């Protein structure tokens, strides 16, 4: 959220610098006090306090549903802009497979970046499971409902991400950046839209994602607390602590304070996210389930299929973690 407001060096294409440049008609001084990261990290943390204090599951579910509108807006806006660019013959060619020259020079780096991007999809699915864990407290649990919800969520995530990515490649071609928000600037959109419309669209996209981030805090923190206390104190201890508003609120404040401290000093959110995906997400998605399966099913000697699948997940998780960490170091 801090990156959305300020952007990252050297371009600083965040919401506030873009608006200031548009109003002043030129460059701005990024060292001005109201463009400093610690200040905005603190402001965001303070503004998030009411939301992360919400303890009612009904309210959390409603707030999280409102936040999903940002993703819908991003998907629709990308499709509309891509159609507009195509109508003006300004759409870029889409090359699904890179040329032999690019592969020869940057082949290893492309492999590493692809491996680092994979956990992003997995982490999005984990976020969806956070939604399901909250929804599971509101409705009677059935395995069929969980299976249908998970399949629908995974399909929606895949279609949404492919739609956003494809529309951005049509719009920006080889200049497309992995951080979608960095693509939506007044300069990048000025070839398709009037300058006033370009800054309005770039601003609207960033505001939508700010709202999505703010609305997502309560959604993620509730299952985080539930799992944390269950791991430390068991289910009874988890229920006891979750029912105590002071402990619930202070724990969430501590998490947001830690996030604010990181946001104050980290100027490029992509590297921490890639490192998080290569380590924590990869461990939770592949390594931990495989180890758990191998440990609890040591009698699989007569059933090689499940054991082979578990070992395959373990190897895949290890290779992905190595590739993801290397991609962060190479960049």
C-alpha positions as a Markdown table, in Angstrom:
| # | Residue | x | y | z |
|---|---|---|---|---|
| 1 | Unk | 0.0 | 0.0 | 0.0 |
| 2 | Unk | 2.9 | 2.3 | 0.6 |
| 3 | Unk | 4.3 | 1.5 | -2.8 |
| 4 | Unk | 0.9 | 2.3 | -4.4 |
| 5 | Unk | 0.9 | 5.7 | -2.8 |
| 6 | Unk | 4.6 | 6.7 | -3.4 |
| 7 | Unk | 6.0 | 4.2 | -5.9 |
| 8 | Unk | 9.6 | 3.0 | -5.9 |
| 9 | Unk | 12.9 | 4.6 | -7.0 |
| 10 | Unk | 14.0 | 5.7 | -9.5 |
| 11 | Unk | 10.6 | 6.5 | -11.2 |
| 12 | Unk | 8.3 | 7.1 | -8.2 |
| 13 | Unk | 5.2 | 6.4 | -10.2 |
| 14 | Unk | 3.0 | 6.1 | -7.1 |
| 15 | Unk | -0.4 | 7.8 | -6.7 |
| 16 | Unk | 0.7 | 10.9 | -5.0 |
| 17 | Unk | 3.8 | 11.7 | -7.1 |
| 18 | Unk | 1.8 | 11.2 | -10.3 |
| 19 | Unk | -0.9 | 13.6 | -9.2 |
| 20 | Unk | 1.7 | 16.2 | -8.1 |
| 21 | Unk | 3.5 | 16.0 | -11.4 |
| 22 | Unk | 0.3 | 16.3 | -13.4 |
| 23 | Unk | -0.8 | 19.4 | -11.4 |
| 24 | Unk | 2.7 | 21.1 | -11.5 |
| 25 | Unk | 3.3 | 20.1 | -15.1 |
| 26 | Unk | 6.8 | 18.7 | -14.5 |
| 27 | Unk | 9.1 | 17.0 | -12.1 |
| 28 | Unk | 8.9 | 17.1 | -8.3 |
| 29 | Unk | 11.3 | 16.8 | -5.4 |
| 30 | Unk | 11.0 | 13.3 | -4.0 |
| 31 | Unk | 12.7 | 14.4 | -0.8 |
| 32 | Unk | 9.8 | 16.6 | 0.3 |
| 33 | Unk | 8.6 | 15.6 | 3.7 |
| 34 | Unk | 5.1 | 14.5 | 2.6 |
| 35 | Unk | 6.6 | 12.0 | 0.1 |
| 36 | Unk | 8.6 | 10.0 | 2.7 |
| 37 | Unk | 8.0 | 6.3 | 3.2 |
| 38 | Unk | 8.1 | 6.2 | 7.1 |
| 39 | Unk | 5.4 | 8.9 | 7.2 |
| 40 | Unk | 3.0 | 7.0 | 4.9 |
| 41 | Unk | 3.7 | 3.6 | 6.5 |
| 42 | Unk | 2.7 | 5.2 | 9.8 |
| 43 | Unk | -0.4 | 6.8 | 8.3 |
| 44 | Unk | -1.6 | 3.5 | 6.7 |
| 45 | Unk | -1.0 | 1.6 | 9.9 |
| 46 | Unk | -3.1 | 4.2 | 11.9 |
| 47 | Unk | -5.9 | 4.2 | 9.3 |
| 48 | Unk | -6.0 | 0.4 | 9.4 |
| 49 | Unk | -6.6 | 0.2 | 13.2 |
| 50 | Unk | -10.4 | 0.3 | 13.1 |
| 51 | Unk | -10.6 | -2.4 | 10.4 |
| 52 | Unk | -8.2 | -4.8 | 12.2 |
| 53 | Unk | -10.1 | -4.4 | 15.4 |
| 54 | Unk | -13.2 | -5.9 | 13.8 |
| 55 | Unk | -14.0 | -9.2 | 15.6 |
| 56 | Unk | -17.4 | -10.0 | 14.2 |
| 57 | Unk | -17.2 | -12.7 | 11.4 |
| 58 | Unk | -20.3 | -11.2 | 9.7 |
| 59 | Unk | -18.5 | -7.8 | 9.4 |
| 60 | Unk | -15.2 | -9.4 | 8.3 |
| 61 | Unk | -17.0 | -11.3 | 5.6 |
| 62 | Unk | -18.8 | -8.1 | 4.4 |
| 63 | Unk | -15.6 | -6.0 | 4.4 |
| 64 | Unk | -13.7 | -8.7 | 2.5 |
| 65 | Unk | -16.4 | -8.9 | -0.2 |
| 66 | Unk | -16.2 | -5.1 | -0.7 |
| 67 | Unk | -12.4 | -5.3 | -1.2 |
| 68 | Unk | -12.7 | -7.8 | -4.1 |
| 69 | Unk | -14.2 | -5.0 | -6.2 |
| 70 | Unk | -10.6 | -3.8 | -6.9 |
| 71 | Unk | -9.6 | -7.0 | -8.7 |
| 72 | Unk | -12.8 | -6.8 | -10.8 |
| 73 | Unk | -12.1 | -3.1 | -11.6 |
| 74 | Unk | -8.5 | -4.0 | -12.6 |
| 75 | Unk | -9.7 | -6.8 | -14.9 |
| 76 | Unk | -12.4 | -4.8 | -16.6 |
| 77 | Unk | -10.2 | -1.7 | -17.0 |
| 78 | Unk | -7.4 | -3.7 | -18.6 |
| 79 | Unk | -9.8 | -5.3 | -21.1 |
| 80 | Unk | -11.4 | -2.0 | -22.0 |
| 81 | Unk | -8.0 | -0.3 | -22.5 |
| 82 | Unk | -6.7 | -3.3 | -24.6 |
| 83 | Unk | -9.8 | -3.0 | -26.8 |
| 84 | Unk | -9.3 | 0.7 | -27.1 |
| 85 | Unk | -5.7 | 0.2 | -28.1 |
| 86 | Unk | -6.7 | -2.4 | -30.7 |
| 87 | Unk | -9.3 | -0.1 | -32.2 |
| 88 | Unk | -6.5 | 2.5 | -32.7 |
| 89 | Unk | -4.1 | -0.1 | -34.1 |
| 90 | Unk | -1.8 | 0.6 | -31.1 |
| 91 | Unk | -2.0 | -2.9 | -29.6 |
| 92 | Unk | 1.3 | -4.7 | -29.2 |
| 93 | Unk | 2.1 | -8.1 | -30.6 |
| 94 | Unk | 1.8 | -10.9 | -28.1 |
| 95 | Unk | 4.7 | -13.4 | -28.2 |
| 96 | Unk | 3.9 | -16.3 | -26.0 |
| 97 | Unk | 7.3 | -17.9 | -26.5 |
| 98 | Unk | 10.4 | -15.6 | -26.4 |
| 99 | Unk | 12.7 | -15.4 | -29.4 |
| 100 | Unk | 15.8 | -17.6 | -29.7 |
| 101 | Unk | 18.0 | -14.5 | -29.3 |
| 102 | Unk | 16.4 | -13.6 | -26.0 |
| 103 | Unk | 16.5 | -17.2 | -24.8 |
| 104 | Unk | 20.2 | -17.4 | -25.8 |
| 105 | Unk | 21.1 | -14.3 | -23.8 |
| 106 | Unk | 18.6 | -14.3 | -20.9 |
| 107 | Unk | 17.3 | -17.9 | -20.9 |
| 108 | Unk | 18.6 | -18.8 | -17.4 |
| 109 | Unk | 17.2 | -15.5 | -16.0 |
| 110 | Unk | 13.8 | -16.2 | -17.6 |
| 111 | Unk | 13.7 | -19.7 | -16.0 |
| 112 | Unk | 14.5 | -18.2 | -12.6 |
| 113 | Unk | 11.9 | -15.5 | -12.9 |
| 114 | Unk | 9.2 | -18.0 | -14.0 |
| 115 | Unk | 10.0 | -20.1 | -11.0 |
| 116 | Unk | 9.8 | -17.1 | -8.7 |
| 117 | Unk | 6.5 | -16.1 | -10.2 |
| 118 | Unk | 4.9 | -19.5 | -9.6 |
| 119 | Unk | 4.5 | -19.0 | -5.8 |
| 120 | Unk | 2.4 | -15.8 | -6.5 |
| 121 | Unk | -0.4 | -18.0 | -7.9 |
| 122 | Unk | 0.0 | -20.4 | -4.9 |
| 123 | Unk | -0.1 | -17.6 | -2.4 |
| 124 | Unk | -3.3 | -16.2 | -4.0 |
| 125 | Unk | -4.9 | -19.6 | -3.6 |
| 126 | Unk | -3.8 | -19.5 | 0.1 |
| 127 | Unk | -5.5 | -16.1 | 0.4 |
| 128 | Unk | -8.6 | -17.7 | -1.0 |
| 129 | Unk | -8.4 | -20.4 | 1.6 |
| 130 | Unk | -8.3 | -17.6 | 4.2 |
| 131 | Unk | -11.6 | -16.5 | 2.8 |
| 132 | Unk | -12.9 | -20.0 | 3.0 |
| 133 | Unk | -11.7 | -20.4 | 6.6 |
| 134 | Unk | -13.8 | -17.4 | 7.6 |
| 135 | Unk | -16.7 | -18.5 | 5.5 |
| 136 | Unk | -16.5 | -21.9 | 7.1 |
| 137 | Unk | -17.3 | -20.3 | 10.5 |
| 138 | Unk | -20.5 | -18.7 | 9.0 |
| 139 | Unk | -22.0 | -21.7 | 7.3 |
| 140 | Unk | -22.3 | -25.4 | 8.1 |
| 141 | Unk | -19.2 | -27.3 | 6.9 |
| 142 | Unk | -19.6 | -29.8 | 4.1 |
| 143 | Unk | -16.8 | -31.3 | 2.1 |
| 144 | Unk | -18.8 | -30.9 | -1.2 |
| 145 | Unk | -19.2 | -27.1 | -0.5 |
| 146 | Unk | -15.5 | -26.8 | 0.3 |
| 147 | Unk | -14.5 | -28.6 | -2.9 |
| 148 | Unk | -16.8 | -26.6 | -5.1 |
| 149 | Unk | -15.7 | -23.3 | -3.5 |
| 150 | Unk | -12.0 | -24.2 | -3.8 |
| 151 | Unk | -12.4 | -25.2 | -7.5 |
| 152 | Unk | -14.4 | -22.1 | -8.3 |
| 153 | Unk | -11.9 | -19.8 | -6.5 |
| 154 | Unk | -8.9 | -21.4 | -8.2 |
| 155 | Unk | -10.5 | -21.1 | -11.6 |
| 156 | Unk | -11.5 | -17.5 | -11.0 |
| 157 | Unk | -8.0 | -16.6 | -9.8 |
| 158 | Unk | -6.5 | -18.2 | -12.9 |
| 159 | Unk | -8.8 | -16.5 | -15.4 |
| 160 | Unk | -8.4 | -13.1 | -13.6 |
| 161 | Unk | -4.6 | -13.2 | -13.6 |
| 162 | Unk | -4.4 | -14.4 | -17.2 |
| 163 | Unk | -6.9 | -11.7 | -18.2 |
| 164 | Unk | -4.9 | -8.9 | -16.4 |
| 165 | Unk | -1.6 | -10.2 | -17.7 |
| 166 | Unk | -2.8 | -10.6 | -21.3 |
| 167 | Unk | -4.4 | -7.2 | -21.5 |
| 168 | Unk | -1.3 | -5.6 | -20.1 |
| 169 | Unk | 1.0 | -7.2 | -22.6 |
| 170 | Unk | -1.4 | -6.0 | -25.4 |
| 171 | Unk | -1.1 | -2.5 | -24.0 |
| 172 | Unk | 2.5 | -2.2 | -23.1 |
| 173 | Unk | 4.3 | -5.0 | -25.0 |
| 174 | Unk | 8.0 | -5.5 | -23.9 |
| 175 | Unk | 7.7 | -2.6 | -21.5 |
| 176 | Unk | 5.2 | -4.5 | -19.3 |
| 177 | Unk | 6.3 | -4.7 | -15.7 |
| 178 | Unk | 5.5 | -7.6 | -13.4 |
| 179 | Unk | 4.0 | -5.2 | -10.8 |
| 180 | Unk | 0.8 | -4.4 | -12.7 |
| 181 | Unk | 0.3 | -1.1 | -10.9 |
| 182 | Unk | 3.6 | 0.2 | -12.3 |
| 183 | Unk | 2.1 | -0.2 | -15.8 |
| 184 | Unk | -0.7 | 2.2 | -15.1 |
| 185 | Unk | 1.0 | 5.6 | -15.1 |
| 186 | Unk | -0.1 | 8.8 | -16.8 |
| 187 | Unk | 2.8 | 8.4 | -19.4 |
| 188 | Unk | 2.1 | 4.8 | -20.2 |
| 189 | Unk | -1.6 | 5.5 | -20.8 |
| 190 | Unk | -1.2 | 8.8 | -22.6 |
| 191 | Unk | -0.9 | 7.1 | -26.0 |
| 192 | Unk | -4.4 | 5.6 | -25.6 |
| 193 | Unk | -6.2 | 8.3 | -23.6 |
| 194 | Unk | -6.4 | 12.0 | -23.3 |
| 195 | Unk | -3.9 | 13.3 | -20.6 |
| 196 | Unk | -6.7 | 14.0 | -18.1 |
| 197 | Unk | -8.3 | 10.6 | -18.7 |
| 198 | Unk | -4.9 | 8.9 | -18.4 |
| 199 | Unk | -4.2 | 10.4 | -15.0 |
| 200 | Unk | -7.8 | 9.7 | -13.9 |
| 201 | Unk | -7.5 | 6.0 | -14.9 |
| 202 | Unk | -4.1 | 5.6 | -13.3 |
| 203 | Unk | -5.4 | 7.2 | -10.1 |
| 204 | Unk | -8.6 | 5.1 | -10.1 |
| 205 | Unk | -6.7 | 1.8 | -10.4 |
| 206 | Unk | -4.3 | 2.7 | -7.5 |
| 207 | Unk | -7.2 | 3.9 | -5.3 |
| 208 | Unk | -9.0 | 0.6 | -6.0 |
| 209 | Unk | -6.0 | -1.4 | -4.9 |
| 210 | Unk | -5.5 | 0.8 | -1.8 |
| 211 | Unk | -9.1 | 0.0 | -0.8 |
| 212 | Unk | -8.5 | -3.7 | -1.5 |
| 213 | Unk | -5.5 | -3.7 | 0.7 |
| 214 | Unk | -7.3 | -2.0 | 3.5 |
| 215 | Unk | -10.3 | -4.3 | 3.3 |
| 216 | Unk | -8.1 | -7.4 | 3.2 |
| 217 | Unk | -6.4 | -6.7 | 6.5 |
| 218 | Unk | -9.3 | -8.0 | 8.7 |
| 219 | Unk | -9.8 | -11.0 | 6.4 |
| 220 | Unk | -6.2 | -12.2 | 6.7 |
| 221 | Unk | -5.6 | -11.5 | 10.3 |
| 222 | Unk | -8.6 | -13.4 | 11.6 |
| 223 | Unk | -7.5 | -16.9 | 10.3 |
| 224 | Unk | -3.9 | -15.9 | 11.2 |
| 225 | Unk | -4.8 | -15.4 | 14.8 |
| 226 | Unk | -7.0 | -18.6 | 14.9 |
| 227 | Unk | -4.2 | -20.7 | 13.5 |
| 228 | Unk | -1.5 | -19.1 | 15.7 |
| 229 | Unk | -3.3 | -19.7 | 19.0 |
| 230 | Unk | -4.4 | -23.2 | 17.9 |
| 231 | Unk | -0.7 | -24.1 | 17.2 |
| 232 | Unk | 0.5 | -22.7 | 20.5 |
| 233 | Unk | -2.4 | -23.6 | 22.9 |
| 234 | Unk | -4.7 | -26.0 | 21.1 |
| 235 | Unk | -8.2 | -25.5 | 20.0 |
| 236 | Unk | -9.6 | -24.7 | 23.4 |
| 237 | Unk | -6.8 | -22.1 | 24.0 |
| 238 | Unk | -7.4 | -20.6 | 20.5 |
| 239 | Unk | -11.1 | -20.2 | 21.2 |
| 240 | Unk | -10.4 | -18.6 | 24.6 |
| 241 | Unk | -7.9 | -16.1 | 23.2 |
| 242 | Unk | -10.0 | -15.3 | 20.1 |
| 243 | Unk | -12.9 | -14.4 | 22.4 |
| 244 | Unk | -10.8 | -11.9 | 24.4 |
| 245 | Unk | -11.0 | -8.6 | 22.5 |
| 246 | Unk | -7.9 | -7.1 | 24.1 |
| 247 | Unk | -5.6 | -10.0 | 23.1 |
| 248 | Unk | -7.3 | -10.2 | 19.7 |
| 249 | Unk | -6.8 | -6.5 | 19.0 |
| 250 | Unk | -3.3 | -6.1 | 20.4 |
| 251 | Unk | -2.0 | -9.1 | 18.4 |
| 252 | Unk | -3.4 | -7.6 | 15.2 |
| 253 | Unk | -1.8 | -4.3 | 16.1 |
| 254 | Unk | 1.6 | -6.0 | 16.5 |
| 255 | Unk | 1.3 | -7.6 | 13.1 |
| 256 | Unk | 0.5 | -4.4 | 11.4 |
| 257 | Unk | 3.2 | -2.5 | 13.2 |
| 258 | Unk | 5.7 | -5.1 | 11.9 |
| 259 | Unk | 4.4 | -4.6 | 8.4 |
| 260 | Unk | 4.7 | -0.8 | 8.8 |
| 261 | Unk | 8.3 | -1.1 | 9.9 |
| 262 | Unk | 9.2 | -3.2 | 6.8 |
| 263 | Unk | 7.3 | -0.8 | 4.5 |
| 264 | Unk | 9.2 | 2.1 | 6.0 |
| 265 | Unk | 12.6 | 0.8 | 4.8 |
| 266 | Unk | 11.8 | -1.5 | 1.8 |
| 267 | Unk | 11.5 | 0.5 | -1.4 |
| 268 | Unk | 10.7 | -2.4 | -3.8 |
| 269 | Unk | 7.9 | -4.7 | -2.7 |
| 270 | Unk | 8.7 | -7.2 | -5.4 |
| 271 | Unk | 11.8 | -8.6 | -3.9 |
| 272 | Unk | 10.4 | -9.3 | -0.4 |
| 273 | Unk | 7.3 | -10.9 | -2.1 |
| 274 | Unk | 9.5 | -13.1 | -4.3 |
| 275 | Unk | 11.6 | -14.1 | -1.4 |
| 276 | Unk | 8.5 | -14.8 | 0.7 |
| 277 | Unk | 7.1 | -16.9 | -2.1 |
| 278 | Unk | 10.3 | -18.9 | -2.6 |
| 279 | Unk | 10.5 | -19.7 | 1.1 |
| 280 | Unk | 7.4 | -19.5 | 3.2 |
| 281 | Unk | 4.8 | -20.1 | 0.5 |
| 282 | Unk | 6.9 | -22.8 | -1.2 |
| 283 | Unk | 7.3 | -24.5 | 2.2 |
| 284 | Unk | 3.6 | -24.4 | 3.0 |
| 285 | Unk | 2.5 | -25.4 | -0.5 |
| 286 | Unk | 4.9 | -28.3 | -1.2 |
| 287 | Unk | 7.5 | -29.2 | 1.4 |
| 288 | Unk | 5.4 | -29.3 | 4.6 |
| 289 | Unk | 2.5 | -31.3 | 3.1 |
| 290 | Unk | 4.9 | -33.8 | 1.6 |
| 291 | Unk | 6.8 | -34.3 | 4.8 |
| 292 | Unk | 3.6 | -34.6 | 6.7 |
| 293 | Unk | 2.3 | -37.3 | 4.3 |
| 294 | Unk | 5.6 | -39.2 | 4.4 |
| 295 | Unk | 5.6 | -39.1 | 8.2 |
| 296 | Unk | 2.1 | -40.2 | 8.8 |
| 297 | Unk | 2.0 | -42.8 | 6.1 |
| 298 | Unk | 5.1 | -44.9 | 6.5 |
| 299 | Unk | 3.1 | -48.0 | 5.7 |
| 300 | Unk | 2.9 | -47.0 | 2.0 |
| 301 | Unk | 5.5 | -49.6 | 1.0 |
| 302 | Unk | 2.7 | -51.5 | -0.8 |
| 303 | Unk | 1.3 | -48.4 | -2.4 |
| 304 | Unk | 4.0 | -46.6 | -4.4 |
| 305 | Unk | 1.7 | -44.1 | -6.0 |
| 306 | Unk | 1.0 | -41.8 | -3.0 |
| 307 | Unk | 4.6 | -42.1 | -1.8 |
| 308 | Unk | 6.0 | -41.2 | -5.2 |
| 309 | Unk | 3.7 | -38.2 | -5.3 |
| 310 | Unk | 4.8 | -37.0 | -1.9 |
| 311 | Unk | 8.5 | -37.3 | -2.9 |
| 312 | Unk | 7.7 | -35.5 | -6.1 |
| 313 | Unk | 6.2 | -32.6 | -4.2 |
| 314 | Unk | 9.2 | -32.5 | -1.9 |
| 315 | Unk | 11.7 | -32.3 | -4.8 |
| 316 | Unk | 9.5 | -29.8 | -6.7 |
| 317 | Unk | 9.3 | -27.6 | -3.6 |
| 318 | Unk | 13.0 | -27.7 | -3.0 |
| 319 | Unk | 13.9 | -26.8 | -6.6 |
| 320 | Unk | 11.3 | -24.0 | -6.7 |
| 321 | Unk | 12.7 | -22.5 | -3.4 |
| 322 | Unk | 16.3 | -22.6 | -4.8 |
| 323 | Unk | 15.2 | -21.0 | -8.1 |
| 324 | Unk | 13.1 | -18.3 | -6.4 |
| 325 | Unk | 16.0 | -17.3 | -4.0 |
| 326 | Unk | 18.4 | -17.2 | -6.9 |
| 327 | Unk | 16.1 | -15.0 | -8.9 |
| 328 | Unk | 16.0 | -12.4 | -6.1 |
| 329 | Unk | 19.8 | -12.4 | -5.8 |
| 330 | Unk | 20.3 | -12.1 | -9.6 |
| 331 | Unk | 18.0 | -9.1 | -10.0 |
